[in-house]
Amino acid sequence: MPSFKCKNIGMDCPFETSAPTEAELEQKIADHARSVHNIKTLDKDMWMKIKKTIK
Ligand SMILES: [Zn+2]
């Protein structure tokens, strides 16, 4: 199951999440970025960084 930890992209944040598919995981990450970090849209560079840390 793919998982993501916010601290792996250099954020001082304890958030971690996982989902059955990478698409669902990306949705959860986008929701988290918007609600907690006030990032309305994640740009391409940010996604590249995020995807490198997805296990
Ligand atoms: Zn976070």
N, CA, C, O and the ligand as a Tripos MOL2 file, in Angstrom:
@<TRIPOS>MOLECULE
protein
  221   219    56     0     0
PROTEIN
NO_CHARGES

@<TRIPOS>ATOM
      1 N           0.8510   -1.2020    0.0000 N.3       1 MET1
      2 CA          0.0000    0.0000    0.0000 C.3       1 MET1
      3 C           0.8870    1.2540    0.0000 C.2       1 MET1
      4 O           1.7260    1.4020    0.8890 O.2       1 MET1
      5 N           0.7250    2.1410   -0.9580 N.am      2 PRO2
      6 CA          1.5820    3.3360   -0.9850 C.3       2 PRO2
      7 C           1.3160    4.2410    0.2180 C.2       2 PRO2
      8 O           0.1730    4.4230    0.6380 O.2       2 PRO2
      9 N           2.3800    4.7950    0.7500 N.am      3 SER3
     10 CA          2.2290    5.6930    1.8930 C.3       3 SER3
     11 C           3.1220    6.9170    1.7370 C.2       3 SER3
     12 O           4.0930    6.9280    0.9810 O.2       3 SER3
     13 N           2.7460    7.9410    2.4860 N.am      4 PHE4
     14 CA          3.4180    9.2340    2.3880 C.3       4 PHE4
     15 C           3.5660    9.8400    3.7720 C.2       4 PHE4
     16 O           2.6460    9.7920    4.5890 O.2       4 PHE4
     17 N           4.7370   10.4100    4.0220 N.am      5 LYS5
     18 CA          4.9670   11.1490    5.2620 C.3       5 LYS5
     19 C           5.3500   12.5770    4.9060 C.2       5 LYS5
     20 O           6.2560   12.8180    4.1090 O.2       5 LYS5
     21 N           4.6410   13.5090    5.5120 N.am      6 CYS6
     22 CA          4.8800   14.9140    5.2080 C.3       6 CYS6
     23 C           6.3130   15.3350    5.5450 C.2       6 CYS6
     24 O           6.9100   16.1400    4.8300 O.2       6 CYS6
     25 N           6.8550   14.7950    6.6230 N.am      7 LYS7
     26 CA          8.1960   15.2130    7.0230 C.3       7 LYS7
     27 C           9.2570   14.8120    5.9860 C.2       7 LYS7
     28 O          10.3310   15.4120    5.9360 O.2       7 LYS7
     29 N           8.9580   13.8020    5.1630 N.am      8 ASN8
     30 CA          9.9140   13.3800    4.1330 C.3       8 ASN8
     31 C          10.1040   14.4090    3.0200 C.2       8 ASN8
     32 O          11.0670   14.3290    2.2580 O.2       8 ASN8
     33 N           9.1940   15.3680    2.9240 N.am      9 ILE9
     34 CA          9.4140   16.4420    1.9460 C.3       9 ILE9
     35 C           9.9000   17.7130    2.6430 C.2       9 ILE9
     36 O           9.8480   18.8060    2.0780 O.2       9 ILE9
     37 N          10.3730   17.5490    3.8760 N.am     10 GLY10
     38 CA         10.9900   18.6720    4.5600 C.3      10 GLY10
     39 C          10.0330   19.5480    5.3510 C.2      10 GLY10
     40 O          10.3980   20.6330    5.8040 O.2      10 GLY10
     41 N           8.7930   19.0640    5.5150 N.am     11 MET11
     42 CA          7.8200   19.8110    6.2990 C.3      11 MET11
     43 C           7.9650   19.4360    7.7740 C.2      11 MET11
     44 O           8.2390   18.2830    8.1050 O.2      11 MET11
     45 N           7.7790   20.4090    8.6440 N.am     12 ASP12
     46 CA          7.7710   20.1510   10.0690 C.3      12 ASP12
     47 C           6.3400   19.7760   10.4510 C.2      12 ASP12
     48 O           5.6100   20.5760   11.0350 O.2      12 ASP12
     49 N           5.9580   18.5580   10.1160 N.am     13 CYS13
     50 CA          4.5590   18.1400   10.2070 C.3      13 CYS13
     51 C           4.5070   16.6300   10.4190 C.2      13 CYS13
     52 O           5.1690   15.8880    9.6940 O.2      13 CYS13
     53 N           3.7360   16.1600   11.3960 N.am     14 PRO14
     54 CA          3.7050   14.7270   11.7030 C.3      14 PRO14
     55 C           2.7580   13.9130   10.8230 C.2      14 PRO14
     56 O           2.6120   12.7070   11.0200 O.2      14 PRO14
     57 N           2.1090   14.5720    9.8460 N.am     15 PHE15
     58 CA          1.1110   13.8880    9.0200 C.3      15 PHE15
     59 C           1.7060   12.7190    8.2410 C.2      15 PHE15
     60 O           2.7440   12.8500    7.5940 O.2      15 PHE15
     61 N           1.0340   11.5810    8.3140 N.am     16 GLU16
     62 CA          1.3580   10.4880    7.4040 C.3      16 GLU16
     63 C           0.0780    9.8010    6.9940 C.2      16 GLU16
     64 O          -0.8890    9.7500    7.7540 O.2      16 GLU16
     65 N           0.0800    9.2730    5.7840 N.am     17 THR17
     66 CA         -1.1410    8.6710    5.2700 C.3      17 THR17
     67 C          -0.8090    7.5620    4.2910 C.2      17 THR17
     68 O           0.3040    7.4800    3.7710 O.2      17 THR17
     69 N          -1.7910    6.7130    4.0510 N.am     18 SER18
     70 CA         -1.6240    5.6800    3.0390 C.3      18 SER18
     71 C          -2.9750    5.4260    2.3940 C.2      18 SER18
     72 O          -4.0160    5.7870    2.9440 O.2      18 SER18
     73 N          -2.9490    4.8000    1.2190 N.am     19 ALA19
     74 CA         -4.1860    4.5270    0.4960 C.3      19 ALA19
     75 C          -3.9620    3.3110   -0.3910 C.2      19 ALA19
     76 O          -2.8240    2.9740   -0.7200 O.2      19 ALA19
     77 N          -5.0580    2.6520   -0.7790 N.am     20 PRO20
     78 CA         -4.9080    1.4320   -1.5980 C.3      20 PRO20
     79 C          -4.2410    1.6810   -2.9510 C.2      20 PRO20
     80 O          -3.5680    0.8000   -3.4860 O.2      20 PRO20
     81 N          -4.4270    2.8810   -3.5010 N.am     21 THR21
     82 CA         -3.8090    3.1800   -4.7930 C.3      21 THR21
     83 C          -3.0890    4.5220   -4.7140 C.2      21 THR21
     84 O          -3.3910    5.3600   -3.8640 O.2      21 THR21
     85 N          -2.1300    4.7040   -5.6210 N.am     22 GLU22
     86 CA         -1.3760    5.9490   -5.6230 C.3      22 GLU22
     87 C          -2.2800    7.1450   -5.9470 C.2      22 GLU22
     88 O          -2.0690    8.2410   -5.4270 O.2      22 GLU22
     89 N          -3.2880    6.9320   -6.8070 N.am     23 ALA23
     90 CA         -4.2140    8.0230   -7.1500 C.3      23 ALA23
     91 C          -4.9760    8.4990   -5.9240 C.2      23 ALA23
     92 O          -5.1490    9.7010   -5.7210 O.2      23 ALA23
     93 N          -5.4340    7.5490   -5.1030 N.am     24 GLU24
     94 CA         -6.1590    7.9230   -3.8800 C.3      24 GLU24
     95 C          -5.2250    8.6050   -2.8860 C.2      24 GLU24
     96 O          -5.6090    9.5410   -2.1840 O.2      24 GLU24
     97 N          -3.9910    8.1140   -2.8470 N.am     25 LEU25
     98 CA         -3.0000    8.7180   -1.9600 C.3      25 LEU25
     99 C          -2.7390   10.1710   -2.3810 C.2      25 LEU25
    100 O          -2.6650   11.0640   -1.5370 O.2      25 LEU25
    101 N          -2.6030   10.3910   -3.6670 N.am     26 GLU26
    102 CA         -2.3660   11.7510   -4.1670 C.3      26 GLU26
    103 C          -3.5160   12.6780   -3.8030 C.2      26 GLU26
    104 O          -3.3010   13.8470   -3.4820 O.2      26 GLU26
    105 N          -4.7360   12.1540   -3.8530 N.am     27 GLN27
    106 CA         -5.8940   12.9450   -3.4550 C.3      27 GLN27
    107 C          -5.8050   13.3400   -1.9870 C.2      27 GLN27
    108 O          -6.0730   14.4850   -1.6220 O.2      27 GLN27
    109 N          -5.4250   12.3780   -1.1490 N.am     28 LYS28
    110 CA         -5.2930   12.6540    0.2900 C.3      28 LYS28
    111 C          -4.2000   13.6790    0.5530 C.2      28 LYS28
    112 O          -4.3520   14.5540    1.4050 O.2      28 LYS28
    113 N          -3.0940   13.5680   -0.1850 N.am     29 ILE29
    114 CA         -1.9920   14.5200   -0.0230 C.3      29 ILE29
    115 C          -2.4460   15.9150   -0.4310 C.2      29 ILE29
    116 O          -2.1530   16.8960    0.2530 O.2      29 ILE29
    117 N          -3.1660   15.9990   -1.5540 N.am     30 ALA30
    118 CA         -3.6580   17.2970   -2.0280 C.3      30 ALA30
    119 C          -4.6010   17.9150   -0.9980 C.2      30 ALA30
    120 O          -4.5200   19.1130   -0.7220 O.2      30 ALA30
    121 N          -5.4980   17.1000   -0.4270 N.am     31 ASP31
    122 CA         -6.4290   17.5960    0.6030 C.3      31 ASP31
    123 C          -5.6740   18.0910    1.8290 C.2      31 ASP31
    124 O          -5.9990   19.1390    2.3870 O.2      31 ASP31
    125 N          -4.6670   17.3300    2.2450 N.am     32 HIS32
    126 CA         -3.8670   17.7010    3.4060 C.3      32 HIS32
    127 C          -3.1180   19.0150    3.1430 C.2      32 HIS32
    128 O          -3.0980   19.9060    3.9920 O.2      32 HIS32
    129 N          -2.5120   19.1210    1.9750 N.am     33 ALA33
    130 CA         -1.7560   20.3290    1.6350 C.3      33 ALA33
    131 C          -2.6610   21.5590    1.6840 C.2      33 ALA33
    132 O          -2.2650   22.6230    2.1610 O.2      33 ALA33
    133 N          -3.8690   21.3900    1.1860 N.am     34 ARG34
    134 CA         -4.8190   22.5020    1.1470 C.3      34 ARG34
    135 C          -5.3020   22.8680    2.5520 C.2      34 ARG34
    136 O          -5.3070   24.0400    2.9270 O.2      34 ARG34
    137 N          -5.7110   21.8490    3.3320 N.am     35 SER35
    138 CA         -6.3350   22.1620    4.6160 C.3      35 SER35
    139 C          -5.3300   22.5120    5.6980 C.2      35 SER35
    140 O          -5.6220   23.3440    6.5570 O.2      35 SER35
    141 N          -4.1460   21.8960    5.6780 N.am     36 VAL36
    142 CA         -3.1850   22.1170    6.7640 C.3      36 VAL36
    143 C          -2.1020   23.1180    6.3740 C.2      36 VAL36
    144 O          -1.7210   23.9640    7.1830 O.2      36 VAL36
    145 N          -1.6070   23.0300    5.1490 N.am     37 HIS37
    146 CA         -0.4950   23.8980    4.7510 C.3      37 HIS37
    147 C          -0.9410   25.0810    3.9090 C.2      37 HIS37
    148 O          -0.1270   25.9100    3.5020 O.2      37 HIS37
    149 N          -2.2420   25.1520    3.6510 N.am     38 ASN38
    150 CA         -2.7870   26.2670    2.8800 C.3      38 ASN38
    151 C          -2.1590   26.3700    1.4870 C.2      38 ASN38
    152 O          -1.9930   27.4640    0.9480 O.2      38 ASN38
    153 N          -1.8150   25.2160    0.9150 N.am     39 ILE39
    154 CA         -1.2920   25.1600   -0.4510 C.3      39 ILE39
    155 C          -2.4600   24.7560   -1.3530 C.2      39 ILE39
    156 O          -2.9080   23.6090   -1.3170 O.2      39 ILE39
    157 N          -2.9430   25.6850   -2.1470 N.am     40 LYS40
    158 CA         -4.1630   25.4130   -2.9090 C.3      40 LYS40
    159 C          -3.9200   24.4400   -4.0520 C.2      40 LYS40
    160 O          -4.7100   23.5230   -4.2800 O.2      40 LYS40
    161 N          -2.8240   24.6470   -4.7660 N.am     41 THR41
    162 CA         -2.4730   23.6600   -5.7920 C.3      41 THR41
    163 C          -0.9940   23.3280   -5.6860 C.2      41 THR41
    164 O          -0.1400   24.2070   -5.5700 O.2      41 THR41
    165 N          -0.7220   22.0490   -5.7280 N.am     42 LEU42
    166 CA          0.6670   21.5900   -5.6950 C.3      42 LEU42
    167 C           1.2160   21.6460   -7.1160 C.2      42 LEU42
    168 O           0.6300   21.0720   -8.0340 O.2      42 LEU42
    169 N           2.3310   22.3310   -7.2960 N.am     43 ASP43
    170 CA          2.8920   22.4310   -8.6560 C.3      43 ASP43
    171 C           3.6870   21.1670   -9.0090 C.2      43 ASP43
    172 O           3.8670   20.2640   -8.1920 O.2      43 ASP43
    173 N           4.1490   21.1470  -10.2560 N.am     44 LYS44
    174 CA          4.7990   19.9480  -10.7870 C.3      44 LYS44
    175 C           6.0510   19.5720   -9.9950 C.2      44 LYS44
    176 O           6.2840   18.3940   -9.7210 O.2      44 LYS44
    177 N           6.8480   20.5610   -9.6330 N.am     45 ASP45
    178 CA          8.0630   20.3030   -8.8630 C.3      45 ASP45
    179 C           7.7470   19.6680   -7.5110 C.2      45 ASP45
    180 O           8.4290   18.7550   -7.0460 O.2      45 ASP45
    181 N           6.6690   20.1960   -6.8940 N.am     46 MET46
    182 CA          6.2470   19.6820   -5.5930 C.3      46 MET46
    183 C           5.7990   18.2250   -5.7270 C.2      46 MET46
    184 O           6.1320   17.3910   -4.8850 O.2      46 MET46
    185 N           5.0510   17.9250   -6.7750 N.am     47 TRP47
    186 CA          4.5980   16.5410   -6.9790 C.3      47 TRP47
    187 C           5.7730   15.6110   -7.2210 C.2      47 TRP47
    188 O           5.7820   14.4760   -6.7430 O.2      47 TRP47
    189 N           6.7710   16.0910   -7.9650 N.am     48 MET48
    190 CA          7.9500   15.2590   -8.2120 C.3      48 MET48
    191 C           8.6360   14.9090   -6.9030 C.2      48 MET48
    192 O           9.0550   13.7750   -6.6750 O.2      48 MET48
    193 N           8.7360   15.9280   -6.0450 N.am     49 LYS49
    194 CA          9.3410   15.7430   -4.7310 C.3      49 LYS49
    195 C           8.5160   14.7440   -3.8950 C.2      49 LYS49
    196 O           9.0610   13.8470   -3.2520 O.2      49 LYS49
    197 N           7.2100   14.9260   -3.9250 N.am     50 ILE50
    198 CA          6.3110   14.0560   -3.1790 C.3      50 ILE50
    199 C           6.4020   12.6180   -3.6790 C.2      50 ILE50
    200 O           6.5070   11.6840   -2.8840 O.2      50 ILE50
    201 N           6.3610   12.4440   -4.9960 N.am     51 LYS51
    202 CA          6.3440   11.0880   -5.5570 C.3      51 LYS51
    203 C           7.6310   10.3200   -5.2540 C.2      51 LYS51
    204 O           7.6200    9.0970   -5.1110 O.2      51 LYS51
    205 N           8.7310   11.0520   -5.1600 N.am     52 LYS52
    206 CA          9.9890   10.3980   -4.8040 C.3      52 LYS52
    207 C           9.9420    9.8130   -3.3930 C.2      52 LYS52
    208 O          10.6520    8.8530   -3.0940 O.2      52 LYS52
    209 N           9.1060   10.3910   -2.5230 N.am     53 THR53
    210 CA          9.0690    9.9300   -1.1390 C.3      53 THR53
    211 C           7.9660    8.9030   -0.9050 C.2      53 THR53
    212 O           7.9100    8.3160    0.1760 O.2      53 THR53
    213 N           7.0960    8.6680   -1.8680 N.am     54 ILE54
    214 CA          6.0140    7.6810   -1.7040 C.3      54 ILE54
    215 C           6.6150    6.2820   -1.7170 C.2      54 ILE54
    216 O           7.3720    5.9000   -2.6100 O.2      54 ILE54
    217 N           6.2390    5.5360   -0.6780 N.am     55 LYS55
    218 CA          6.7850    4.1790   -0.5590 C.3      55 LYS55
    219 C           5.7300    3.1420   -0.9200 C.2      55 LYS55
    220 O           6.0030    1.9430   -0.8790 O.2      55 LYS55
    221 ZN          1.7410   18.2020    6.4380 Zn       56 ZN56
@<TRIPOS>BOND
     1     1     2 1
     2     2     3 1
     3     3     4 2
     4     3     5 am
     5     5     6 1
     6     6     7 1
     7     7     8 2
     8     7     9 am
     9     9    10 1
    10    10    11 1
    11    11    12 2
    12    11    13 am
    13    13    14 1
    14    14    15 1
    15    15    16 2
    16    15    17 am
    17    17    18 1
    18    18    19 1
    19    19    20 2
    20    19    21 am
    21    21    22 1
    22    22    23 1
    23    23    24 2
    24    23    25 am
    25    25    26 1
    26    26    27 1
    27    27    28 2
    28    27    29 am
    29    29    30 1
    30    30    31 1
    31    31    32 2
    32    31    33 am
    33    33    34 1
    34    34    35 1
    35    35    36 2
    36    35    37 am
    37    37    38 1
    38    38    39 1
    39    39    40 2
    40    39    41 am
    41    41    42 1
    42    42    43 1
    43    43    44 2
    44    43    45 am
    45    45    46 1
    46    46    47 1
    47    47    48 2
    48    47    49 am
    49    49    50 1
    50    50    51 1
    51    51    52 2
    52    51    53 am
    53    53    54 1
    54    54    55 1
    55    55    56 2
    56    55    57 am
    57    57    58 1
    58    58    59 1
    59    59    60 2
    60    59    61 am
    61    61    62 1
    62    62    63 1
    63    63    64 2
    64    63    65 am
    65    65    66 1
    66    66    67 1
    67    67    68 2
    68    67    69 am
    69    69    70 1
    70    70    71 1
    71    71    72 2
    72    71    73 am
    73    73    74 1
    74    74    75 1
    75    75    76 2
    76    75    77 am
    77    77    78 1
    78    78    79 1
    79    79    80 2
    80    79    81 am
    81    81    82 1
    82    82    83 1
    83    83    84 2
    84    83    85 am
    85    85    86 1
    86    86    87 1
    87    87    88 2
    88    87    89 am
    89    89    90 1
    90    90    91 1
    91    91    92 2
    92    91    93 am
    93    93    94 1
    94    94    95 1
    95    95    96 2
    96    95    97 am
    97    97    98 1
    98    98    99 1
    99    99   100 2
   100    99   101 am
   101   101   102 1
   102   102   103 1
   103   103   104 2
   104   103   105 am
   105   105   106 1
   106   106   107 1
   107   107   108 2
   108   107   109 am
   109   109   110 1
   110   110   111 1
   111   111   112 2
   112   111   113 am
   113   113   114 1
   114   114   115 1
   115   115   116 2
   116   115   117 am
   117   117   118 1
   118   118   119 1
   119   119   120 2
   120   119   121 am
   121   121   122 1
   122   122   123 1
   123   123   124 2
   124   123   125 am
   125   125   126 1
   126   126   127 1
   127   127   128 2
   128   127   129 am
   129   129   130 1
   130   130   131 1
   131   131   132 2
   132   131   133 am
   133   133   134 1
   134   134   135 1
   135   135   136 2
   136   135   137 am
   137   137   138 1
   138   138   139 1
   139   139   140 2
   140   139   141 am
   141   141   142 1
   142   142   143 1
   143   143   144 2
   144   143   145 am
   145   145   146 1
   146   146   147 1
   147   147   148 2
   148   147   149 am
   149   149   150 1
   150   150   151 1
   151   151   152 2
   152   151   153 am
   153   153   154 1
   154   154   155 1
   155   155   156 2
   156   155   157 am
   157   157   158 1
   158   158   159 1
   159   159   160 2
   160   159   161 am
   161   161   162 1
   162   162   163 1
   163   163   164 2
   164   163   165 am
   165   165   166 1
   166   166   167 1
   167   167   168 2
   168   167   169 am
   169   169   170 1
   170   170   171 1
   171   171   172 2
   172   171   173 am
   173   173   174 1
   174   174   175 1
   175   175   176 2
   176   175   177 am
   177   177   178 1
   178   178   179 1
   179   179   180 2
   180   179   181 am
   181   181   182 1
   182   182   183 1
   183   183   184 2
   184   183   185 am
   185   185   186 1
   186   186   187 1
   187   187   188 2
   188   187   189 am
   189   189   190 1
   190   190   191 1
   191   191   192 2
   192   191   193 am
   193   193   194 1
   194   194   195 1
   195   195   196 2
   196   195   197 am
   197   197   198 1
   198   198   199 1
   199   199   200 2
   200   199   201 am
   201   201   202 1
   202   202   203 1
   203   203   204 2
   204   203   205 am
   205   205   206 1
   206   206   207 1
   207   207   208 2
   208   207   209 am
   209   209   210 1
   210   210   211 1
   211   211   212 2
   212   211   213 am
   213   213   214 1
   214   214   215 1
   215   215   216 2
   216   215   217 am
   217   217   218 1
   218   218   219 1
   219   219   220 2
@<TRIPOS>SUBSTRUCTURE
     1 MET1         2 RESIDUE 1 A MET
     2 PRO2         6 RESIDUE 1 A PRO
     3 SER3        10 RESIDUE 1 A SER
     4 PHE4        14 RESIDUE 1 A PHE
     5 LYS5        18 RESIDUE 1 A LYS
     6 CYS6        22 RESIDUE 1 A CYS
     7 LYS7        26 RESIDUE 1 A LYS
     8 ASN8        30 RESIDUE 1 A ASN
     9 ILE9        34 RESIDUE 1 A ILE
    10 GLY10       38 RESIDUE 1 A GLY
    11 MET11       42 RESIDUE 1 A MET
    12 ASP12       46 RESIDUE 1 A ASP
    13 CYS13       50 RESIDUE 1 A CYS
    14 PRO14       54 RESIDUE 1 A PRO
    15 PHE15       58 RESIDUE 1 A PHE
    16 GLU16       62 RESIDUE 1 A GLU
    17 THR17       66 RESIDUE 1 A THR
    18 SER18       70 RESIDUE 1 A SER
    19 ALA19       74 RESIDUE 1 A ALA
    20 PRO20       78 RESIDUE 1 A PRO
    21 THR21       82 RESIDUE 1 A THR
    22 GLU22       86 RESIDUE 1 A GLU
    23 ALA23       90 RESIDUE 1 A ALA
    24 GLU24       94 RESIDUE 1 A GLU
    25 LEU25       98 RESIDUE 1 A LEU
    26 GLU26      102 RESIDUE 1 A GLU
    27 GLN27      106 RESIDUE 1 A GLN
    28 LYS28      110 RESIDUE 1 A LYS
    29 ILE29      114 RESIDUE 1 A ILE
    30 ALA30      118 RESIDUE 1 A ALA
    31 ASP31      122 RESIDUE 1 A ASP
    32 HIS32      126 RESIDUE 1 A HIS
    33 ALA33      130 RESIDUE 1 A ALA
    34 ARG34      134 RESIDUE 1 A ARG
    35 SER35      138 RESIDUE 1 A SER
    36 VAL36      142 RESIDUE 1 A VAL
    37 HIS37      146 RESIDUE 1 A HIS
    38 ASN38      150 RESIDUE 1 A ASN
    39 ILE39      154 RESIDUE 1 A ILE
    40 LYS40      158 RESIDUE 1 A LYS
    41 THR41      162 RESIDUE 1 A THR
    42 LEU42      166 RESIDUE 1 A LEU
    43 ASP43      170 RESIDUE 1 A ASP
    44 LYS44      174 RESIDUE 1 A LYS
    45 ASP45      178 RESIDUE 1 A ASP
    46 MET46      182 RESIDUE 1 A MET
    47 TRP47      186 RESIDUE 1 A TRP
    48 MET48      190 RESIDUE 1 A MET
    49 LYS49      194 RESIDUE 1 A LYS
    50 ILE50      198 RESIDUE 1 A ILE
    51 LYS51      202 RESIDUE 1 A LYS
    52 LYS52      206 RESIDUE 1 A LYS
    53 THR53      210 RESIDUE 1 A THR
    54 ILE54      214 RESIDUE 1 A ILE
    55 LYS55      218 RESIDUE 1 A LYS
    56 ZN56       221 GROUP 0 **** ****
